[in-house]
């Protein structure tokens, strides 16, 4: 049996590191929470700021910059439409879904949020531009909401991770019926084309994000 030798200073140093590990992990988690809260606040807040600008300065006619199907000028709406809303009821209805589903897309990486957002906005805009009625104008962030839902459900299917599956089940149970009806052309004045395109874009984004290298946010 060999004798053991200890170095008091070194042992004390290791012990201090272990004691500090939980507090460091807690601080890191709090930082991640703050970053995600700030991100969503700025993202959704920018839509509300645009809405108040449109209401306070109606002569700007901002809503004309939405998606106008099959027109060259209407292509600009693919990028602008999510920030434009027809009224207080319209933006209020979208805010809840943007915050709840958008929050879920930020985990485990903030990059997931940007992937889902890009897929949803592009899908919603392109589908509205291709399938929308002539001379109509498509505005609103509901396509992004449907895109987030499609992304979260598809991510559970593609990754098969426990957390992703639980989130997918939550989205399906909490939003499934309303999302299904939103994909159908049942309600006049509602852009089912944007909803459909957003959902497809979210699903495609989830499929593509599965192939990208994993990096911690």
MARBA-3410 file (N, C-alpha, C, O; in Angstrom, 1 decimal):
217
0.9,-1.2,0.0,0.0,0.0,0.0,0.9,1.2,0.0,1.8,1.4,0.8 ~ 0.6,2.1,-1.0,1.5,3.3,-1.1,0.9,4.4,-0.3,-0.3,4.6,-0.2 ~ 1.8,5.2,0.4,1.3,6.3,1.2,0.8,7.4,0.3,1.3,7.6,-0.9 ~ -0.1,8.2,0.7,-0.7,9.3,0.0,-0.2,10.6,0.5,0.0,10.7,1.7 ~ 0.0,11.5,-0.3,0.4,12.9,0.1,-0.6,13.9,-0.4,-1.1,13.8,-1.5
-0.9,14.8,0.4,-1.9,15.9,0.1,-1.2,17.2,0.2,-0.3,17.5,1.0 ~ -1.7,18.1,-0.6,-1.2,19.5,-0.6,-2.4,20.4,-0.2,-3.3,20.6,-0.9 ~ -2.3,20.9,1.0,-3.4,21.6,1.6,-3.9,22.8,0.7,-5.1,22.9,0.5 ~ -3.0,23.5,0.2,-3.4,24.6,-0.7,-4.2,24.2,-1.9,-5.2,24.8,-2.3 ~ -3.7,23.1,-2.5,-4.4,22.6,-3.7,-5.7,22.0,-3.4,-6.7,22.2,-4.2
-5.8,21.3,-2.3,-7.1,20.7,-2.0,-8.1,21.8,-1.7,-9.3,21.7,-2.2 ~ -7.7,22.8,-1.0,-8.6,23.9,-0.7,-9.1,24.6,-2.0,-10.2,25.0,-2.1 ~ -8.2,24.7,-3.0,-8.6,25.3,-4.2,-9.6,24.5,-5.0,-10.6,25.1,-5.5 ~ -9.5,23.2,-5.1,-10.5,22.4,-5.7,-11.8,22.5,-5.0,-12.8,22.6,-5.7 ~ -11.8,22.4,-3.7,-13.0,22.5,-3.0,-13.8,23.8,-3.2,-15.0,23.8,-3.3
-13.0,24.9,-3.3,-13.7,26.2,-3.6,-14.4,26.2,-4.9,-15.5,26.7,-5.1 ~ -13.7,25.6,-6.0,-14.3,25.5,-7.3,-15.6,24.7,-7.3,-16.6,25.2,-7.9 ~ -15.7,23.6,-6.6,-16.9,22.8,-6.5,-18.0,23.6,-5.8,-19.2,23.5,-6.2 ~ -17.7,24.3,-4.8,-18.7,25.1,-4.1,-19.3,26.1,-5.0,-20.5,26.4,-4.9 ~ -18.5,26.7,-5.8,-18.9,27.8,-6.7,-19.6,27.3,-7.9,-20.3,28.1,-8.6
-19.5,26.1,-8.3,-20.2,25.5,-9.5,-21.7,25.8,-9.6,-22.1,26.3,-10.6 ~ -22.4,25.5,-8.5,-23.9,25.8,-8.6,-24.2,27.2,-8.8,-25.1,27.5,-9.6 ~ -23.5,28.1,-8.1,-23.8,29.5,-8.3,-23.5,30.0,-9.7,-24.1,30.9,-10.3 ~ -22.4,29.5,-10.2,-22.0,29.9,-11.6,-23.0,29.4,-12.6,-23.4,30.1,-13.5 ~ -23.5,28.2,-12.4,-24.5,27.6,-13.3,-25.8,28.5,-13.2,-26.5,28.7,-14.2
-26.2,28.9,-12.0,-27.4,29.7,-11.8,-27.2,31.0,-12.5,-28.2,31.5,-13.1 ~ -26.1,31.6,-12.4,-25.9,32.9,-13.0,-25.9,32.8,-14.5,-26.5,33.7,-15.2 ~ -25.3,31.7,-15.0,-25.4,31.5,-16.5,-26.8,31.3,-17.0,-27.2,31.8,-18.0 ~ -27.6,30.6,-16.2,-29.0,30.4,-16.6,-29.8,31.7,-16.5,-30.6,32.0,-17.4 ~ -29.6,32.5,-15.5,-30.2,33.8,-15.4,-29.9,34.7,-16.6,-30.7,35.4,-17.2
-28.6,34.7,-17.0,-28.2,35.5,-18.2,-28.9,35.0,-19.4,-29.4,35.8,-20.2 ~ -29.0,33.7,-19.6,-29.7,33.1,-20.8,-31.2,33.6,-20.8,-31.7,33.9,-21.8 ~ -31.8,33.5,-19.6,-33.2,34.0,-19.5,-33.3,35.4,-19.9,-34.2,35.8,-20.7 ~ -32.4,36.3,-19.4,-32.5,37.7,-19.7,-32.3,38.0,-21.2,-33.0,38.8,-21.8 ~ -31.4,37.3,-21.8,-31.2,37.4,-23.2,-32.4,37.1,-24.1,-32.8,37.8,-25.0
-33.0,36.0,-23.7,-34.2,35.6,-24.4,-35.4,36.5,-24.2,-36.2,36.8,-25.1 ~ -35.6,37.0,-23.0,-36.6,38.0,-22.7,-36.4,39.2,-23.5,-37.3,39.8,-24.1 ~ -35.2,39.7,-23.5,-34.9,40.9,-24.3,-35.1,40.7,-25.8,-35.6,41.6,-26.4 ~ -34.7,39.6,-26.3,-34.9,39.3,-27.7,-36.4,39.3,-28.1,-36.8,40.0,-29.0 ~ -37.2,38.6,-27.3,-38.7,38.6,-27.6,-39.3,40.0,-27.4,-40.2,40.4,-28.2
-38.8,40.7,-26.4,-39.4,42.0,-26.1,-39.1,43.0,-27.3,-40.0,43.7,-27.7 ~ -37.9,42.9,-27.8,-37.5,43.8,-29.0,-38.3,43.3,-30.2,-38.7,44.2,-31.0 ~ -38.4,42.0,-30.4,-39.0,41.5,-31.6,-40.5,41.9,-31.7,-41.0,42.5,-32.6 ~ -41.2,41.5,-30.6,-42.7,41.8,-30.6,-42.9,43.3,-30.4,-43.8,43.9,-30.9 ~ -42.0,43.9,-29.6,-42.2,45.3,-29.3,-42.0,46.2,-30.6,-42.7,47.2,-30.7
-41.2,45.7,-31.5,-41.0,46.4,-32.8,-42.3,46.4,-33.6,-42.6,47.3,-34.3 ~ -43.1,45.3,-33.5,-44.4,45.2,-34.2,-45.4,46.2,-33.6,-46.1,46.8,-34.3 ~ -45.4,46.3,-32.2,-46.3,47.2,-31.6,-45.9,48.7,-31.9,-46.7,49.5,-32.1 ~ -44.6,48.9,-32.0,-44.1,50.3,-32.3,-44.6,50.6,-33.7,-45.0,51.8,-34.0 ~ -44.5,49.7,-34.6,-44.9,49.9,-36.0,-46.4,50.2,-36.0,-46.9,51.0,-36.8
-47.2,49.4,-35.2,-48.6,49.6,-35.2,-49.0,51.0,-34.7,-49.9,51.6,-35.3 ~ -48.4,51.4,-33.6,-48.7,52.7,-33.0,-48.3,53.8,-34.0,-49.0,54.9,-34.1 ~ -47.2,53.6,-34.8,-46.8,54.6,-35.8,-47.9,54.7,-36.9,-48.2,55.7,-37.3 ~ -48.4,53.5,-37.3,-49.4,53.5,-38.3,-50.7,54.1,-37.9,-51.4,54.8,-38.6 ~ -51.0,53.9,-36.6,-52.3,54.5,-36.1,-52.1,56.1,-35.9,-53.0,56.8,-36.2
-51.0,56.5,-35.4,-50.8,57.9,-35.1,-50.5,58.7,-36.4,-50.7,59.9,-36.5 ~ -50.0,58.0,-37.4,-49.7,58.7,-38.7,-50.4,57.9,-39.9,-49.7,57.3,-40.7 ~ -51.7,58.0,-39.9,-52.4,57.2,-41.0,-52.0,57.6,-42.4,-52.2,56.8,-43.3 ~ -51.6,58.8,-42.6,-51.3,59.3,-43.9,-50.1,58.5,-44.5,-49.8,58.6,-45.7 ~ -49.3,57.8,-43.7,-48.2,57.0,-44.2,-48.7,55.8,-45.0,-47.9,55.3,-45.8
-49.9,55.3,-44.7,-50.5,54.2,-45.4,-49.5,53.0,-45.3,-49.2,52.4,-46.4 ~ -49.0,52.6,-44.1,-48.0,51.6,-44.0,-48.6,50.2,-44.5,-47.8,49.4,-45.0 ~ -49.9,50.0,-44.3,-50.4,48.7,-44.6,-50.4,48.3,-46.1,-50.6,47.2,-46.5 ~ -50.2,49.3,-46.9,-50.1,49.0,-48.3,-48.8,48.3,-48.7,-48.6,47.8,-49.8 ~ -47.9,48.2,-47.7,-46.6,47.5,-47.9,-46.7,46.0,-47.6,-45.7,45.4,-47.4
-47.9,45.5,-47.5,-48.1,44.1,-47.2,-47.9,43.3,-48.5,-47.5,43.8,-49.5 ~ -48.1,42.0,-48.4,-48.0,41.1,-49.6,-49.2,41.3,-50.6,-50.3,41.1,-50.2 ~ -48.9,41.7,-51.8,-49.9,41.8,-52.8,-49.6,40.7,-53.8,-48.6,40.7,-54.5 ~ -50.5,39.7,-53.9,-50.2,38.5,-54.7,-49.9,38.8,-56.2,-50.5,39.6,-56.8 ~ -48.8,38.1,-56.6,-48.4,38.1,-58.0,-48.2,39.4,-58.6,-48.5,39.7,-59.8
-47.7,40.3,-57.8,-47.2,41.6,-58.3,-45.8,41.8,-57.9,-45.4,41.4,-56.8 ~ -45.0,42.5,-58.7,-43.6,42.7,-58.4,-43.4,43.6,-57.1,-42.6,43.2,-56.3 ~ -44.2,44.6,-57.0,-44.2,45.5,-55.8,-44.6,44.8,-54.6,-44.2,45.1,-53.5 ~ -45.5,43.8,-54.8,-46.0,43.1,-53.6,-45.0,42.1,-52.9,-45.3,41.6,-51.8 ~ -43.9,41.9,-53.6,-42.9,41.0,-53.0,-42.3,41.6,-51.7,-41.8,40.9,-50.9
-42.3,43.0,-51.7,-41.7,43.6,-50.5,-42.4,43.2,-49.2,-41.9,43.2,-48.1 ~ -43.7,42.9,-49.4,-44.5,42.5,-48.2,-44.1,41.2,-47.5,-44.4,41.0,-46.4 ~ -43.3,40.4,-48.2,-42.8,39.2,-47.6,-42.0,39.5,-46.4,-42.1,38.8,-45.4 ~ -41.3,40.6,-46.4,-40.5,41.0,-45.3,-41.2,42.0,-44.3,-41.0,41.9,-43.1 ~ -42.1,42.8,-44.9,-42.8,43.8,-44.1,-44.1,43.4,-43.4,-44.4,43.9,-42.4
-44.8,42.4,-44.0,-46.1,42.1,-43.6,-46.2,41.7,-42.1,-47.2,42.1,-41.5 ~ -45.3,41.0,-41.5,-45.4,40.6,-40.1,-45.5,41.8,-39.2,-45.9,41.7,-38.0 ~ -44.9,42.9,-39.6,-44.9,44.1,-38.7,-46.2,45.0,-39.0,-46.3,46.1,-38.3 ~ -47.1,44.6,-39.9,-48.2,45.4,-40.2,-49.5,44.7,-39.7,-49.7,43.5,-39.9 ~ -50.4,45.5,-39.1,-51.6,44.9,-38.6,-52.8,45.8,-38.9,-52.7,47.0,-38.9
-54.0,45.2,-39.0,-55.2,45.9,-39.4,-55.8,46.7,-38.3,-56.6,47.6,-38.5 ~ -55.6,46.3,-37.0,-56.2,47.0,-35.9,-55.6,46.4,-34.6,-54.8,45.5,-34.6 ~ -56.1,47.0,-33.5,-55.7,46.5,-32.2,-56.0,45.1,-31.9,-55.2,44.3,-31.3 ~ -57.2,44.6,-32.3,-57.6,43.3,-32.2,-56.7,42.3,-32.9,-56.4,41.2,-32.4 ~ -56.2,42.8,-34.1,-55.3,41.9,-34.9,-54.0,41.7,-34.2,-53.5,40.5,-34.1
-53.3,42.7,-33.8,-52.0,42.6,-33.2,-52.1,42.0,-31.9,-51.2,41.2,-31.5 ~ -53.2,42.2,-31.1,-53.3,41.6,-29.8,-53.5,40.1,-29.9,-52.9,39.3,-29.1 ~ -54.3,39.7,-31.0,-54.5,38.2,-31.2,-53.2,37.5,-31.5,-53.0,36.3,-31.1 ~ -52.3,38.2,-32.2,-51.0,37.6,-32.6,-49.9,37.6,-31.5,-49.0,36.8,-31.5 ~ -50.1,38.6,-30.6,-49.0,38.8,-29.6,-48.8,37.5,-28.7,-47.7,37.1,-28.4
-49.9,37.0,-28.2,-49.8,35.8,-27.3,-49.1,34.7,-27.9,-48.2,34.1,-27.3 ~ -49.4,34.3,-29.2,-48.8,33.2,-29.8,-47.3,33.5,-30.1,-46.5,32.6,-30.0 ~ -47.0,34.7,-30.5,-45.6,35.1,-30.8,-44.8,34.9,-29.5,-43.6,34.4,-29.6 ~ -45.3,35.4,-28.4,-44.5,35.3,-27.1,-44.4,33.9,-26.6,-43.3,33.4,-26.3 ~ -45.5,33.1,-26.6,-45.5,31.8,-26.0,-44.7,30.8,-26.9,-43.8,30.1,-26.5
-45.0,30.8,-28.2,-44.3,29.9,-29.1,-42.9,30.4,-29.5,-42.0,29.6,-29.6 ~ -42.8,31.7,-29.6,-41.5,32.2,-29.9,-40.5,31.9,-28.7,-39.3,31.6,-29.0 ~ -41.0,32.0,-27.5,-40.2,31.6,-26.3,-39.7,30.2,-26.4,-38.5,29.9,-26.1 ~ -40.6,29.3,-26.8,-40.2,27.9,-26.9,-39.1,27.6,-28.0,-38.3,26.7,-27.8 ~ -39.2,28.4,-29.0,-38.2,28.2,-30.1,-36.8,28.7,-29.7,-35.8,28.3,-30.4
-36.7,29.5,-28.7,-35.4,30.0,-28.3,-34.5,29.0,-27.5,-33.4,29.2,-27.3 ~ -35.2,27.8,-27.2,-34.5,26.8,-26.5,-34.3,25.6,-27.4,-35.2,25.3,-28.1 ~ -33.2,24.9,-27.3,-32.0,25.1,-26.4,-31.1,26.2,-26.9,-30.2,26.7,-26.1 ~ -31.2,26.7,-28.2,-30.3,27.7,-28.7,-31.1,28.8,-29.3,-32.2,28.7,-29.8 ~ -30.6,30.0,-29.1,-31.3,31.2,-29.7,-31.3,31.1,-31.2,-32.2,31.7,-31.9
-30.3,30.5,-31.8,-30.2,30.3,-33.2,-31.5,29.6,-33.7,-31.9,29.8,-34.9 ~ -32.1,28.7,-32.9,-33.4,28.1,-33.3,-34.5,29.1,-33.6,-35.3,28.9,-34.5 ~ -34.5,30.1,-32.8,-35.5,31.2,-32.9,-35.4,31.9,-34.3,-36.3,32.1,-35.0 ~ -34.1,32.2,-34.7,-33.9,32.9,-35.9,-34.2,31.9,-37.1,-34.7,32.4,-38.1 ~ -33.9,30.7,-37.0,-34.2,29.7,-38.0,-35.7,29.6,-38.2,-36.2,29.6,-39.3
-36.4,29.4,-37.1,-37.9,29.3,-37.2,-38.5,30.6,-37.7,-39.4,30.6,-38.5 ~ -38.0,31.8,-37.3,-38.6,33.0,-37.7,-38.3,33.2,-39.2,-39.3,33.6,-40.0 ~ -37.1,32.9,-39.7,-36.8,33.1,-41.1,-37.7,32.2,-42.0,-38.3,32.6,-43.0 ~ -37.8,30.9,-41.5,-38.6,30.0,-42.3,-40.1,30.4,-42.3,-40.8,30.3,-43.3 ~ -40.6,30.8,-41.2,-42.0,31.2,-41.1,-42.3,32.4,-41.9,-43.3,32.4,-42.6
-41.5,33.4,-41.8,-41.8,34.7,-42.6,-41.7,34.5,-44.1,-42.5,34.9,-44.8 ~ -40.6,33.8,-44.5,-40.5,33.5,-45.9,-41.6,32.6,-46.5,-42.1,32.8,-47.5 ~ -41.9,31.6,-45.7,-43.0,30.7,-46.1,-44.3,31.3,-46.2,-45.0,31.2,-47.2 ~ -44.6,32.1,-45.2,-45.9,32.8,-45.2,-46.0,33.8,-46.3,-47.1,33.9,-47.0 ~ -45.0,34.6,-46.5,-45.0,35.6,-47.5,-45.1,35.0,-48.9,-45.9,35.5,-49.8
-44.3,34.0,-49.2,-44.3,33.4,-50.5,-45.6,32.7,-50.8,-46.1,32.8,-52.0 ~ -46.2,32.0,-49.9,-47.4,31.3,-50.1,-48.6,32.4,-50.3,-49.4,32.1,-51.2 ~ -48.6,33.4,-49.6,-49.6,34.5,-49.8,-49.4,35.1,-51.1,-50.4,35.4,-51.8 ~ -48.2,35.3,-51.6,-47.9,35.9,-52.8,-48.3,35.0,-54.0,-48.8,35.5,-55.0 ~ -48.1,33.7,-53.8,-48.5,32.8,-54.9,-50.0,32.4,-54.9,-50.5,32.3,-56.0
-50.6,32.3,-53.8,-51.9,31.8,-53.7,-53.0,32.8,-53.4,-54.2,32.5,-53.4 ~ -52.6,34.0,-52.9,-53.6,35.0,-52.5,-54.5,35.4,-53.6,-54.2,35.3,-54.8 ~ -55.6,36.0,-53.3,-56.6,36.5,-54.3,-56.0,37.8,-54.9,-55.3,38.5,-54.3 ~ -56.3,38.0,-56.2,-55.8,39.2,-56.9,-56.2,40.5,-56.2,-57.4,40.6,-55.7 ~ -55.4,41.4,-56.1,-55.6,42.8,-55.6,-55.8,42.8,-54.0,-56.2,43.8,-53.5
-55.6,41.6,-53.4,-55.7,41.6,-51.9,-54.4,42.0,-51.3,-53.3,42.0,-52.0 ~ -54.4,42.4,-50.1,-53.2,42.7,-49.3,-53.1,41.9,-48.1,-54.0,41.9,-47.3 ~ -52.0,41.2,-47.9,-51.9,40.3,-46.8,-50.9,40.9,-45.8,-49.8,41.1,-46.1 ~ -51.4,41.1,-44.5,-50.6,41.7,-43.5,-50.8,40.9,-42.2,-51.7,40.1,-42.1 ~ -49.9,41.1,-41.2,-50.0,40.4,-39.9,-48.9,39.4,-39.7,-48.3,38.9,-40.6
-48.8,39.1,-38.4,-47.7,38.1,-37.9,-48.3,36.7,-37.7,-47.6,35.9,-37.1 ~ -49.5,36.5,-38.1,-50.1,35.2,-37.8,-49.3,34.1,-38.5,-49.3,32.9,-38.1 ~ -48.8,34.4,-39.7,-48.0,33.4,-40.4,-46.7,33.0,-39.6,-46.3,31.8,-39.6 ~ -46.2,33.9,-38.8,-45.0,33.6,-38.0,-45.5,32.7,-36.8,-44.8,31.8,-36.4 ~ -46.7,32.9,-36.3,-47.2,32.1,-35.2,-47.4,30.7,-35.7,-47.0,29.7,-35.0
-48.0,30.5,-36.9,-48.1,29.2,-37.4,-46.8,28.6,-37.8,-46.6,27.3,-37.6 ~ -45.8,29.4,-38.2,-44.5,28.9,-38.4,-43.8,28.4,-37.2,-43.2,27.3,-37.2 ~ -44.0,29.1,-36.1,-43.4,28.6,-34.8,-44.0,27.3,-34.4,-43.3,26.4,-34.0 ~ -45.3,27.2,-34.6,-46.0,25.9,-34.2,-45.5,24.8,-35.1,-45.2,23.7,-34.5 ~ -45.4,25.0,-36.4,-44.9,24.0,-37.3,-43.5,23.6,-36.9,-43.2,22.4,-37.0
-42.7,24.5,-36.6,-41.3,24.3,-36.3,-41.2,23.4,-35.0,-40.4,22.4,-35.0 ~ -41.9,23.8,-34.0,-41.8,23.1,-32.7,-42.4,21.6,-32.8,-41.8,20.7,-32.3 ~ -43.5,21.4,-33.5,-44.0,20.1,-33.7,-43.0,19.3,-34.6,-42.8,18.1,-34.2 ~ -42.5,19.8,-35.6,-41.6,19.1,-36.5,-40.3,18.8,-35.8,-39.7,17.7,-36.1 ~ -39.8,19.7,-35.0,-38.6,19.5,-34.3,-38.7,18.2,-33.4,-37.8,17.5,-33.2
-39.9,18.1,-32.7,-40.1,16.9,-31.9,-40.0,15.6,-32.7,-39.5,14.6,-32.3 ~ -40.5,15.7,-33.9,-40.5,14.5,-34.8,-39.1,14.2,-35.3,-38.7,13.0,-35.4 ~ -38.4,15.2,-35.7,-37.1,15.0,-36.3,-36.0,14.7,-35.3,-35.2,13.8,-35.5 ~ -36.0,15.3,-34.1,-34.9,15.1,-33.2,-35.2,13.9,-32.3,-34.2,13.3,-31.8 ~ -36.5,13.7,-32.0,-36.9,12.6,-31.1,-36.3,12.7,-29.7,-36.3,11.8,-28.9
-35.9,13.9,-29.3,-35.4,14.2,-27.9,-36.6,14.3,-27.0,-37.7,14.8,-27.4 ~ -36.5,14.0,-25.8,-37.6,14.0,-24.8,-38.2,15.4,-24.7,-39.4,15.6,-24.7 ~ -37.3,16.4,-24.5,-37.8,17.8,-24.3,-38.5,18.3,-25.5,-39.6,18.9,-25.4 ~ -38.0,18.0,-26.7,-38.6,18.4,-28.0,-39.9,17.7,-28.2,-40.9,18.4,-28.7 ~ -40.0,16.5,-27.8,-41.3,15.7,-27.9,-42.4,16.3,-27.0,-43.5,16.5,-27.4
-42.0,16.6,-25.8,-42.9,17.2,-24.8,-43.4,18.6,-25.3,-44.6,18.9,-25.1 ~ -42.5,19.4,-25.8,-42.9,20.7,-26.3,-43.9,20.5,-27.5,-44.9,21.2,-27.6 ~ -43.6,19.5,-28.4,-44.4,19.3,-29.5,-45.8,18.9,-29.1,-46.8,19.3,-29.7 ~ -45.9,18.0,-28.1,-47.2,17.6,-27.5,-47.9,18.8,-26.9,-49.2,18.9,-27.0 ~ -47.2,19.6,-26.2,-47.9,20.8,-25.6,-48.4,21.7,-26.7,-49.6,22.2,-26.6
-47.7,22.0,-27.7,-48.2,22.8,-28.8,-49.4,22.2,-29.5,-50.4,22.9,-29.8 ~ -49.3,20.9,-29.7,-50.4,20.2,-30.4,-51.7,20.2,-29.6,-52.8,20.4,-30.1 ~ -51.5,20.0,-28.3,-52.7,20.0,-27.4,-53.3,21.4,-27.1,-54.5,21.6,-27.0 ~ -52.4,22.3,-27.0,-52.8,23.7,-26.7,-53.3,24.5,-27.9,-54.1,25.4,-27.7 ~ -52.7,24.3,-29.1,-53.0,25.1,-30.2,-53.5,24.3,-31.4,-53.9,24.9,-32.4
-53.5,23.0,-31.3,-53.8,22.1,-32.5,-55.1,22.4,-33.2,-55.0,22.6,-34.4 ~ -56.2,22.5,-32.5,-57.5,22.7,-33.1,-57.6,24.1,-33.8,-58.0,24.2,-34.9 ~ -57.1,25.1,-33.1,-57.2,26.5,-33.7,-56.3,26.6,-34.9,-56.6,27.3,-35.8 ~ -55.1,25.9,-34.8,-54.2,26.0,-35.9,-54.8,25.3,-37.1,-54.6,25.7,-38.3 ~ -55.4,24.1,-36.9,-56.1,23.4,-38.0,-57.1,24.2,-38.7,-57.1,24.3,-39.9
-58.0,24.9,-37.9,-59.0,25.7,-38.6,-58.4,26.9,-39.3,-58.9,27.4,-40.3 ~ -57.3,27.4,-38.7,-56.6,28.5,-39.4,-56.0,28.2,-40.7,-55.7,29.1,-41.5 ~ -55.8,26.9,-41.0,-55.2,26.5,-42.3,-56.3,26.4,-43.4,-56.0,26.2,-44.5 ~ -57.6,26.5,-43.0,-58.7,26.2,-43.9,-59.3,27.6,-44.4,-59.3,28.5,-43.6 ~ -59.7,27.7,-45.6,-60.3,28.9,-46.1,-61.7,29.1,-45.7,-62.6,29.2,-46.5
-61.9,29.2,-44.4,-63.3,29.3,-43.9,-63.7,30.7,-43.5,-64.9,31.0,-43.4 ~ -62.8,31.6,-43.2,-63.1,32.9,-42.6,-62.7,34.0,-43.6,-61.5,34.1,-44.0 ~ -63.7,34.8,-44.1,-63.3,35.9,-44.9,-62.4,36.9,-44.3,-62.6,37.2,-43.1 ~ -61.5,37.4,-45.0,-60.5,38.3,-44.4,-59.4,37.8,-43.7,-58.5,38.5,-43.2 ~ -59.3,36.4,-43.5,-58.2,35.8,-42.8,-57.3,35.1,-43.9,-57.8,34.4,-44.7
-56.0,35.4,-43.8,-55.1,34.9,-44.8,-54.7,33.4,-44.5,-53.6,33.2,-43.8 ~ -55.5,32.5,-44.9,-55.1,31.1,-44.7,-53.9,30.7,-45.5,-53.1,29.8,-45.1 ~ -53.6,31.5,-46.6,-52.4,31.2,-47.3,-51.2,31.5,-46.5,-50.2,30.8,-46.6 ~ -51.2,32.6,-45.7,-50.1,33.0,-44.9,-49.9,31.9,-43.8,-48.8,31.5,-43.5 ~ -51.0,31.5,-43.3,-50.9,30.4,-42.2,-50.3,29.1,-42.7,-49.4,28.5,-42.1
-50.8,28.7,-43.9,-50.3,27.5,-44.5,-48.8,27.6,-44.8,-48.0,26.7,-44.5 ~ -48.4,28.7,-45.5,-47.0,28.9,-45.8,-46.1,29.0,-44.6,-45.0,28.5,-44.6 ~ -46.6,29.7,-43.6,-45.8,29.8,-42.3,-45.6,28.5,-41.7,-44.4,28.2,-41.3 ~ -46.6,27.6,-41.7,-46.4,26.3,-41.1,-45.5,25.5,-41.9,-44.6,24.8,-41.4 ~ -45.6,25.5,-43.2,-44.7,24.8,-44.1,-43.2,25.3,-43.9,-42.3,24.5,-43.8
-43.1,26.6,-43.9,-41.8,27.2,-43.7,-41.1,26.8,-42.3,-39.9,26.5,-42.3 ~ -42.0,26.7,-41.3,-41.5,26.3,-40.0,-41.0,24.8,-40.0,-40.0,24.5,-39.4 ~ -41.8,24.0,-40.7,-41.4,22.6,-40.8,-40.1,22.4,-41.5,-39.2,21.6,-41.1 ~ -40.0,23.2,-42.6,-38.7,23.1,-43.4,-37.5,23.6,-42.6,-36.4,23.0,-42.6 ~ -37.7,24.6,-41.8,-36.7,25.2,-41.0,-36.2,24.1,-39.9,-35.1,24.0,-39.6
-37.2,23.4,-39.3,-36.9,22.4,-38.4,-36.1,21.3,-39.0,-35.2,20.7,-38.4 ~ -36.4,20.9,-40.2,-35.7,19.9,-40.9,-34.3,20.3,-41.2,-33.3,19.5,-41.0 ~ -34.1,21.5,-41.6,-32.8,22.0,-42.0,-31.9,22.2,-40.7,-30.7,22.0,-40.7 ~ -32.6,22.7,-39.6,-31.8,23.0,-38.4,-31.3,21.7,-37.8,-30.3,21.7,-37.1 ~ -31.9,20.6,-38.1,-31.4,19.3,-37.6,-30.0,18.9,-38.1,-29.3,18.2,-37.5
-29.7,19.5,-39.3,-28.5,19.2,-40.0,-27.4,20.1,-39.7,-26.2,19.9,-40.1 ~ -27.7,21.3,-39.0,-26.7,22.2,-38.7,-25.9,21.9,-37.4,-26.4,21.2,-36.6 ~ -24.6,22.2,-37.3,-23.8,21.9,-36.1,-24.4,22.5,-34.9,-25.0,23.6,-35.0 ~ -24.4,21.8,-33.8,-24.9,22.3,-32.5,-24.0,23.2,-31.8,-22.8,22.9,-31.7 ~ -24.5,24.4,-31.5,-23.6,25.4,-30.7,-24.5,25.9,-29.6,-25.7,26.2,-29.8
-23.9,26.0,-28.4,-24.7,26.5,-27.3,-24.9,28.0,-27.4,-23.9,28.7,-27.7 ~ -26.1,28.5,-27.1,-26.4,29.9,-27.2,-25.7,30.6,-26.1,-25.8,31.9,-26.0
END
